[in-house]
Amino acid sequence: MPTPSVAALPIRRLTPRDLTDCADLSEDRGWPREEHKWRLLLTAGKGYGIDDPGGGLVAACVITEYGPGERPDLSAIGMVLVAERHARQGVGRRLMRHIVSATGTTPLTLYATPNGRPLYEELGFKTTARSEMLTGPFAPGGPEPRVATRAAAAEDLGSILRLDAEVFGTDRTPLIARLPAFSDQLRVAVDGDRIVGYAAAWPNMDTQVVGPLIARDTETAKSLITSLAGRTDRPLRTDIDIRHEELLAWAKERGLASVAMNSVMTYGIAELPGDWTRRFAPLTVAAG
């Protein structure tokens, strides 16, 4: 029986049962397996993939929807991967066209690498911002952080969700409510009794990813990063909006090095909703 062409293979919804195949696909493309992150995305979001008749996946991606009920305000696309053996055959383009069609009129966003950006531009995505990926051991120094931080408590979740929705521009409860279980640390910045920022640090291979990072101002962001770094022996990684020049310079002075630049792209909207001045870093570039 002849093997069907890749172009004829159906696109289906992925579930958490596909976790190992998704991690295998990451590894196939030279990425870390990132099973912890895949598990979150396949649970909080909607995965789409193409099965390989020979086993595993030809391609995969995940959409994370934000907003009320069945009519999301925004969908973030991430983890767009095509197996090396099927690369340069139009599979990624076909999968992305399917996603654009399936999401209808919902605005879309994604973080694009320099290699992926031409495809997304061809599909109508526009670059609206950029982020810089930093990683490395954090070396404390300089003036002490001026904003008080503490570990988040269960009763803080409502305040965190309200602050996040205000800054991000839409409700992310299904994702953010998973942070206490997903992250190693969840901390809040406080001004008296008021929460003015929050950040998480979660394990990803040999690093601690700092994100999301929502803060009233740069000093608050510095305080949150410092408090997270002081409670782990792992190098940090974070993706900071390049408009936050002061925070980027400070992080590099503390030992984090630039390793990549990504384009923040949108489809169906001119720019992302919310307040970028308080949105310093995403939970993960795969979820916006």
Secondary structure, 3 states (H helix, E strand, C coil): CCCCCHHHCCEEEECHHHHHHHHHHHHHCCCCCCHHHHHHHHHHCEEEEEECCCCCEEEEEEEEEECCCCCCCEEEEEEEEECHHHCCCCHHHHHHHHHHHHCCCCCEEEEECCCCHHHHHHCCCEEEEEEEEEEECCCCCCCCCCCEEEECCHHHHHHHHHHHHHHHCCCCHHHHCCHHHHCCEEEEEEECCEEEEEEEEEEECCEEEEEEEEECCHHHHHHHHHHHHCCCCCCEEEEEECCCHHHHHHHHHCCCEEEEEEEEEEECCCCCCCCHHHEEECCCCCCC
